[in-house]
Amino acid sequence: METGKVTKIVKERGFGFIRADGSGKDFFFHRTGMLTPTLFEQLVNGQRVEFLPNASEKGWRAEDVTVV
């Protein structure tokens, strides 16, 4: 698992971005990629999260996102 901070949330469309600690890479995530999708609505910019990085054809994605 990696850790990072939420840098942007687009609640009306159900997605956001996480900047990983250490590497500084940005990861896209979708509400369905959260371990508890109902927590998506409570996320705020700057919130710390854990996630599994996953390379997709569109770039890096964060899966199994959970609040730290």
Gaussian input, Z-matrix of N, CA and C with variables (Angstrom, degrees):
# hf/3-21g

backbone

0 1
 N
 C     1     B1
 C     2     B2     1     A1
 N     3     B3     2     A2     1     D1
 C     4     B4     3     A3     2     D2
 C     5     B5     4     A4     3     D3
 N     6     B6     5     A5     4     D4
 C     7     B7     6     A6     5     D5
 C     8     B8     7     A7     6     D6
 N     9     B9     8     A8     7     D7
 C    10    B10     9     A9     8     D8
 C    11    B11    10    A10     9     D9
 N    12    B12    11    A11    10    D10
 C    13    B13    12    A12    11    D11
 C    14    B14    13    A13    12    D12
 N    15    B15    14    A14    13    D13
 C    16    B16    15    A15    14    D14
 C    17    B17    16    A16    15    D15
 N    18    B18    17    A17    16    D16
 C    19    B19    18    A18    17    D17
 C    20    B20    19    A19    18    D18
 N    21    B21    20    A20    19    D19
 C    22    B22    21    A21    20    D20
 C    23    B23    22    A22    21    D21
 N    24    B24    23    A23    22    D22
 C    25    B25    24    A24    23    D23
 C    26    B26    25    A25    24    D24
 N    27    B27    26    A26    25    D25
 C    28    B28    27    A27    26    D26
 C    29    B29    28    A28    27    D27
 N    30    B30    29    A29    28    D28
 C    31    B31    30    A30    29    D29
 C    32    B32    31    A31    30    D30
 N    33    B33    32    A32    31    D31
 C    34    B34    33    A33    32    D32
 C    35    B35    34    A34    33    D33
 N    36    B36    35    A35    34    D34
 C    37    B37    36    A36    35    D35
 C    38    B38    37    A37    36    D36
 N    39    B39    38    A38    37    D37
 C    40    B40    39    A39    38    D38
 C    41    B41    40    A40    39    D39
 N    42    B42    41    A41    40    D40
 C    43    B43    42    A42    41    D41
 C    44    B44    43    A43    42    D42
 N    45    B45    44    A44    43    D43
 C    46    B46    45    A45    44    D44
 C    47    B47    46    A46    45    D45
 N    48    B48    47    A47    46    D46
 C    49    B49    48    A48    47    D47
 C    50    B50    49    A49    48    D48
 N    51    B51    50    A50    49    D49
 C    52    B52    51    A51    50    D50
 C    53    B53    52    A52    51    D51
 N    54    B54    53    A53    52    D52
 C    55    B55    54    A54    53    D53
 C    56    B56    55    A55    54    D54
 N    57    B57    56    A56    55    D55
 C    58    B58    57    A57    56    D56
 C    59    B59    58    A58    57    D57
 N    60    B60    59    A59    58    D58
 C    61    B61    60    A60    59    D59
 C    62    B62    61    A61    60    D60
 N    63    B63    62    A62    61    D61
 C    64    B64    63    A63    62    D62
 C    65    B65    64    A64    63    D63
 N    66    B66    65    A65    64    D64
 C    67    B67    66    A66    65    D65
 C    68    B68    67    A67    66    D66
 N    69    B69    68    A68    67    D67
 C    70    B70    69    A69    68    D68
 C    71    B71    70    A70    69    D69
 N    72    B72    71    A71    70    D70
 C    73    B73    72    A72    71    D71
 C    74    B74    73    A73    72    D72
 N    75    B75    74    A74    73    D73
 C    76    B76    75    A75    74    D74
 C    77    B77    76    A76    75    D75
 N    78    B78    77    A77    76    D76
 C    79    B79    78    A78    77    D77
 C    80    B80    79    A79    78    D78
 N    81    B81    80    A80    79    D79
 C    82    B82    81    A81    80    D80
 C    83    B83    82    A82    81    D81
 N    84    B84    83    A83    82    D82
 C    85    B85    84    A84    83    D83
 C    86    B86    85    A85    84    D84
 N    87    B87    86    A86    85    D85
 C    88    B88    87    A87    86    D86
 C    89    B89    88    A88    87    D87
 N    90    B90    89    A89    88    D88
 C    91    B91    90    A90    89    D89
 C    92    B92    91    A91    90    D90
 N    93    B93    92    A92    91    D91
 C    94    B94    93    A93    92    D92
 C    95    B95    94    A94    93    D93
 N    96    B96    95    A95    94    D94
 C    97    B97    96    A96    95    D95
 C    98    B98    97    A97    96    D96
 N    99    B99    98    A98    97    D97
 C   100   B100    99    A99    98    D98
 C   101   B101   100   A100    99    D99
 N   102   B102   101   A101   100   D100
 C   103   B103   102   A102   101   D101
 C   104   B104   103   A103   102   D102
 N   105   B105   104   A104   103   D103
 C   106   B106   105   A105   104   D104
 C   107   B107   106   A106   105   D105
 N   108   B108   107   A107   106   D106
 C   109   B109   108   A108   107   D107
 C   110   B110   109   A109   108   D108
 N   111   B111   110   A110   109   D109
 C   112   B112   111   A111   110   D110
 C   113   B113   112   A112   111   D111
 N   114   B114   113   A113   112   D112
 C   115   B115   114   A114   113   D113
 C   116   B116   115   A115   114   D114
 N   117   B117   116   A116   115   D115
 C   118   B118   117   A117   116   D116
 C   119   B119   118   A118   117   D117
 N   120   B120   119   A119   118   D118
 C   121   B121   120   A120   119   D119
 C   122   B122   121   A121   120   D120
 N   123   B123   122   A122   121   D121
 C   124   B124   123   A123   122   D122
 C   125   B125   124   A124   123   D123
 N   126   B126   125   A125   124   D124
 C   127   B127   126   A126   125   D125
 C   128   B128   127   A127   126   D126
 N   129   B129   128   A128   127   D127
 C   130   B130   129   A129   128   D128
 C   131   B131   130   A130   129   D129
 N   132   B132   131   A131   130   D130
 C   133   B133   132   A132   131   D131
 C   134   B134   133   A133   132   D132
 N   135   B135   134   A134   133   D133
 C   136   B136   135   A135   134   D134
 C   137   B137   136   A136   135   D135
 N   138   B138   137   A137   136   D136
 C   139   B139   138   A138   137   D137
 C   140   B140   139   A139   138   D138
 N   141   B141   140   A140   139   D139
 C   142   B142   141   A141   140   D140
 C   143   B143   142   A142   141   D141
 N   144   B144   143   A143   142   D142
 C   145   B145   144   A144   143   D143
 C   146   B146   145   A145   144   D144
 N   147   B147   146   A146   145   D145
 C   148   B148   147   A147   146   D146
 C   149   B149   148   A148   147   D147
 N   150   B150   149   A149   148   D148
 C   151   B151   150   A150   149   D149
 C   152   B152   151   A151   150   D150
 N   153   B153   152   A152   151   D151
 C   154   B154   153   A153   152   D152
 C   155   B155   154   A154   153   D153
 N   156   B156   155   A155   154   D154
 C   157   B157   156   A156   155   D155
 C   158   B158   157   A157   156   D156
 N   159   B159   158   A158   157   D157
 C   160   B160   159   A159   158   D158
 C   161   B161   160   A160   159   D159
 N   162   B162   161   A161   160   D160
 C   163   B163   162   A162   161   D161
 C   164   B164   163   A163   162   D162
 N   165   B165   164   A164   163   D163
 C   166   B166   165   A165   164   D164
 C   167   B167   166   A166   165   D165
 N   168   B168   167   A167   166   D166
 C   169   B169   168   A168   167   D167
 C   170   B170   169   A169   168   D168
 N   171   B171   170   A170   169   D169
 C   172   B172   171   A171   170   D170
 C   173   B173   172   A172   171   D171
 N   174   B174   173   A173   172   D172
 C   175   B175   174   A174   173   D173
 C   176   B176   175   A175   174   D174
 N   177   B177   176   A176   175   D175
 C   178   B178   177   A177   176   D176
 C   179   B179   178   A178   177   D177
 N   180   B180   179   A179   178   D178
 C   181   B181   180   A180   179   D179
 C   182   B182   181   A181   180   D180
 N   183   B183   182   A182   181   D181
 C   184   B184   183   A183   182   D182
 C   185   B185   184   A184   183   D183
 N   186   B186   185   A185   184   D184
 C   187   B187   186   A186   185   D185
 C   188   B188   187   A187   186   D186
 N   189   B189   188   A188   187   D187
 C   190   B190   189   A189   188   D188
 C   191   B191   190   A190   189   D189
 N   192   B192   191   A191   190   D190
 C   193   B193   192   A192   191   D191
 C   194   B194   193   A193   192   D192
 N   195   B195   194   A194   193   D193
 C   196   B196   195   A195   194   D194
 C   197   B197   196   A196   195   D195
 N   198   B198   197   A197   196   D196
 C   199   B199   198   A198   197   D197
 C   200   B200   199   A199   198   D198
 N   201   B201   200   A200   199   D199
 C   202   B202   201   A201   200   D200
 C   203   B203   202   A202   201   D201

   B1=1.4639
   B2=1.5253
   B3=1.3049
   B4=1.4575
   B5=1.5190
   B6=1.3081
   B7=1.4515
   B8=1.5182
   B9=1.3215
   B10=1.4579
   B11=1.5105
   B12=1.3345
   B13=1.4667
   B14=1.5205
   B15=1.3243
   B16=1.4536
   B17=1.5274
   B18=1.3335
   B19=1.4689
   B20=1.5172
   B21=1.3344
   B22=1.4681
   B23=1.5165
   B24=1.3332
   B25=1.4682
   B26=1.5193
   B27=1.3099
   B28=1.4658
   B29=1.5311
   B30=1.3261
   B31=1.4747
   B32=1.5166
   B33=1.3341
   B34=1.4631
   B35=1.5266
   B36=1.3430
   B37=1.4630
   B38=1.5240
   B39=1.3524
   B40=1.4574
   B41=1.5143
   B42=1.3328
   B43=1.4627
   B44=1.5197
   B45=1.3272
   B46=1.4555
   B47=1.5143
   B48=1.3391
   B49=1.4569
   B50=1.5205
   B51=1.3253
   B52=1.4616
   B53=1.5216
   B54=1.3365
   B55=1.4673
   B56=1.5227
   B57=1.3472
   B58=1.4581
   B59=1.5223
   B60=1.3265
   B61=1.4629
   B62=1.5352
   B63=1.2837
   B64=1.4671
   B65=1.5119
   B66=1.3297
   B67=1.4719
   B68=1.5230
   B69=1.3329
   B70=1.4552
   B71=1.5213
   B72=1.3411
   B73=1.4659
   B74=1.5227
   B75=1.3199
   B76=1.4586
   B77=1.5203
   B78=1.3232
   B79=1.4602
   B80=1.5177
   B81=1.3272
   B82=1.4636
   B83=1.5280
   B84=1.3313
   B85=1.4642
   B86=1.5229
   B87=1.3173
   B88=1.4607
   B89=1.5208
   B90=1.3094
   B91=1.4692
   B92=1.5248
   B93=1.3308
   B94=1.4634
   B95=1.5249
   B96=1.3355
   B97=1.4538
   B98=1.5195
   B99=1.3279
   B100=1.4648
   B101=1.5236
   B102=1.3242
   B103=1.4667
   B104=1.5166
   B105=1.3365
   B106=1.4670
   B107=1.5274
   B108=1.3375
   B109=1.4701
   B110=1.5276
   B111=1.3244
   B112=1.4633
   B113=1.5283
   B114=1.3362
   B115=1.4692
   B116=1.5299
   B117=1.3241
   B118=1.4591
   B119=1.5231
   B120=1.3108
   B121=1.4675
   B122=1.5281
   B123=1.3264
   B124=1.4627
   B125=1.5302
   B126=1.3262
   B127=1.4656
   B128=1.5213
   B129=1.3342
   B130=1.4635
   B131=1.5215
   B132=1.3256
   B133=1.4604
   B134=1.5181
   B135=1.3229
   B136=1.4514
   B137=1.5175
   B138=1.3371
   B139=1.4625
   B140=1.5223
   B141=1.3390
   B142=1.4662
   B143=1.5241
   B144=1.3338
   B145=1.4633
   B146=1.5262
   B147=1.3231
   B148=1.4607
   B149=1.5209
   B150=1.3408
   B151=1.4537
   B152=1.5226
   B153=1.3210
   B154=1.4612
   B155=1.5257
   B156=1.3340
   B157=1.4627
   B158=1.5269
   B159=1.3235
   B160=1.4551
   B161=1.5269
   B162=1.3257
   B163=1.4688
   B164=1.5300
   B165=1.3357
   B166=1.4594
   B167=1.5229
   B168=1.3114
   B169=1.4681
   B170=1.5267
   B171=1.3307
   B172=1.4673
   B173=1.5250
   B174=1.3294
   B175=1.4612
   B176=1.5174
   B177=1.3243
   B178=1.4638
   B179=1.5231
   B180=1.3368
   B181=1.4627
   B182=1.5196
   B183=1.3128
   B184=1.4671
   B185=1.5206
   B186=1.3180
   B187=1.4590
   B188=1.5306
   B189=1.3044
   B190=1.4731
   B191=1.5238
   B192=1.3313
   B193=1.4700
   B194=1.5302
   B195=1.3265
   B196=1.4571
   B197=1.5348
   B198=1.3075
   B199=1.4641
   B200=1.5248
   B201=1.3380
   B202=1.4675
   B203=1.5107
   A1=108.38
   A2=115.04
   A3=121.67
   A4=108.90
   A5=115.94
   A6=121.09
   A7=109.09
   A8=115.96
   A9=121.10
   A10=110.66
   A11=114.12
   A12=120.99
   A13=109.77
   A14=115.60
   A15=121.45
   A16=107.37
   A17=117.16
   A18=120.81
   A19=112.76
   A20=116.75
   A21=119.87
   A22=108.72
   A23=115.30
   A24=121.51
   A25=108.33
   A26=115.88
   A27=121.87
   A28=105.48
   A29=114.86
   A30=120.61
   A31=113.04
   A32=117.33
   A33=119.39
   A34=112.87
   A35=117.47
   A36=120.74
   A37=112.55
   A38=116.85
   A39=120.62
   A40=116.39
   A41=117.85
   A42=118.67
   A43=111.17
   A44=114.97
   A45=120.82
   A46=110.77
   A47=115.00
   A48=121.50
   A49=109.61
   A50=114.78
   A51=122.95
   A52=107.86
   A53=116.76
   A54=120.86
   A55=107.37
   A56=115.65
   A57=121.79
   A58=111.63
   A59=115.97
   A60=121.05
   A61=107.70
   A62=116.88
   A63=120.41
   A64=112.88
   A65=118.30
   A66=121.55
   A67=112.53
   A68=117.84
   A69=121.23
   A70=114.07
   A71=117.30
   A72=120.80
   A73=110.00
   A74=115.21
   A75=121.17
   A76=109.33
   A77=115.29
   A78=122.46
   A79=109.38
   A80=116.15
   A81=122.91
   A82=107.28
   A83=117.33
   A84=120.13
   A85=109.45
   A86=114.74
   A87=122.64
   A88=107.76
   A89=116.49
   A90=120.28
   A91=112.01
   A92=118.33
   A93=121.08
   A94=111.66
   A95=117.58
   A96=122.10
   A97=113.01
   A98=116.42
   A99=120.12
   A100=109.46
   A101=116.55
   A102=119.67
   A103=111.00
   A104=116.66
   A105=122.48
   A106=107.56
   A107=118.28
   A108=121.32
   A109=114.93
   A110=118.35
   A111=120.04
   A112=111.89
   A113=118.40
   A114=121.55
   A115=112.23
   A116=117.75
   A117=120.89
   A118=111.32
   A119=116.91
   A120=121.76
   A121=112.63
   A122=117.69
   A123=121.71
   A124=113.31
   A125=117.73
   A126=120.45
   A127=111.24
   A128=115.12
   A129=121.73
   A130=108.82
   A131=117.01
   A132=121.08
   A133=109.77
   A134=116.29
   A135=122.05
   A136=114.32
   A137=117.07
   A138=120.23
   A139=110.11
   A140=116.03
   A141=121.80
   A142=109.71
   A143=114.70
   A144=121.59
   A145=110.50
   A146=115.58
   A147=123.72
   A148=106.78
   A149=115.99
   A150=119.58
   A151=110.68
   A152=114.96
   A153=121.64
   A154=107.86
   A155=118.37
   A156=120.55
   A157=110.34
   A158=115.83
   A159=121.14
   A160=108.51
   A161=117.12
   A162=121.23
   A163=108.56
   A164=116.08
   A165=120.80
   A166=108.45
   A167=117.05
   A168=120.24
   A169=112.02
   A170=117.58
   A171=121.24
   A172=112.58
   A173=117.89
   A174=120.90
   A175=111.17
   A176=115.92
   A177=120.96
   A178=111.64
   A179=114.76
   A180=122.27
   A181=109.06
   A182=115.69
   A183=121.73
   A184=107.70
   A185=115.93
   A186=122.72
   A187=109.14
   A188=117.05
   A189=122.82
   A190=111.81
   A191=115.74
   A192=122.21
   A193=109.65
   A194=115.14
   A195=120.69
   A196=109.14
   A197=116.43
   A198=122.08
   A199=108.83
   A200=116.46
   A201=121.42
   A202=109.35
   D1=145.07
   D2=173.22
   D3=-110.59
   D4=162.80
   D5=175.98
   D6=-119.98
   D7=157.96
   D8=178.89
   D9=-173.55
   D10=-171.93
   D11=179.55
   D12=-122.75
   D13=143.13
   D14=174.36
   D15=-69.25
   D16=126.08
   D17=-179.40
   D18=-105.23
   D19=-23.64
   D20=179.73
   D21=-157.21
   D22=140.15
   D23=177.09
   D24=-130.67
   D25=132.06
   D26=174.07
   D27=-117.34
   D28=84.16
   D29=-171.95
   D30=-61.89
   D31=-39.11
   D32=-177.56
   D33=-66.45
   D34=-20.15
   D35=178.81
   D36=-109.13
   D37=-5.64
   D38=172.80
   D39=79.30
   D40=28.69
   D41=178.39
   D42=-143.58
   D43=172.27
   D44=178.39
   D45=-165.04
   D46=-171.99
   D47=-179.58
   D48=-134.39
   D49=145.81
   D50=178.89
   D51=-123.80
   D52=135.23
   D53=172.29
   D54=-101.09
   D55=120.96
   D56=-177.27
   D57=-71.42
   D58=140.64
   D59=172.34
   D60=-66.42
   D61=147.16
   D62=176.22
   D63=84.11
   D64=-72.18
   D65=-175.70
   D66=-75.91
   D67=-28.31
   D68=-178.01
   D69=74.70
   D70=6.95
   D71=178.26
   D72=-69.13
   D73=147.11
   D74=174.41
   D75=-97.42
   D76=135.10
   D77=-179.04
   D78=-121.51
   D79=129.73
   D80=172.28
   D81=-75.83
   D82=144.48
   D83=169.69
   D84=-143.63
   D85=150.31
   D86=177.99
   D87=-114.18
   D88=152.51
   D89=-179.33
   D90=-53.45
   D91=-32.05
   D92=179.57
   D93=-72.22
   D94=-13.71
   D95=177.18
   D96=-87.26
   D97=3.69
   D98=178.20
   D99=-91.06
   D100=145.78
   D101=177.28
   D102=-63.33
   D103=-33.48
   D104=175.73
   D105=-125.83
   D106=88.58
   D107=-174.76
   D108=-55.25
   D109=-26.73
   D110=-179.36
   D111=-68.09
   D112=-20.30
   D113=178.13
   D114=-74.65
   D115=-13.11
   D116=-179.52
   D117=-54.24
   D118=-42.74
   D119=-177.43
   D120=-63.98
   D121=-20.24
   D122=-178.26
   D123=-95.23
   D124=-7.93
   D125=-179.52
   D126=-67.01
   D127=146.45
   D128=176.68
   D129=-133.36
   D130=156.92
   D131=176.40
   D132=-58.57
   D133=138.12
   D134=179.92
   D135=90.18
   D136=-7.18
   D137=-178.56
   D138=-71.45
   D139=139.67
   D140=-179.55
   D141=-83.83
   D142=137.42
   D143=-179.16
   D144=-139.49
   D145=161.98
   D146=170.04
   D147=-114.36
   D148=150.54
   D149=-178.84
   D150=-162.08
   D151=164.09
   D152=172.95
   D153=-102.50
   D154=124.87
   D155=177.45
   D156=-74.68
   D157=143.79
   D158=-179.15
   D159=-145.55
   D160=122.32
   D161=177.31
   D162=-82.59
   D163=128.92
   D164=177.02
   D165=-122.81
   D166=175.16
   D167=179.61
   D168=-65.54
   D169=-18.80
   D170=179.57
   D171=-99.30
   D172=-0.29
   D173=-178.80
   D174=125.30
   D175=-167.55
   D176=-177.69
   D177=-76.51
   D178=136.42
   D179=176.42
   D180=-124.91
   D181=150.28
   D182=173.51
   D183=-102.99
   D184=128.66
   D185=178.37
   D186=-118.07
   D187=161.51
   D188=179.03
   D189=50.98
   D190=44.66
   D191=-179.25
   D192=-71.18
   D193=133.61
   D194=177.36
   D195=-143.17
   D196=148.61
   D197=179.55
   D198=-74.26
   D199=136.58
   D200=178.94
   D201=-85.35

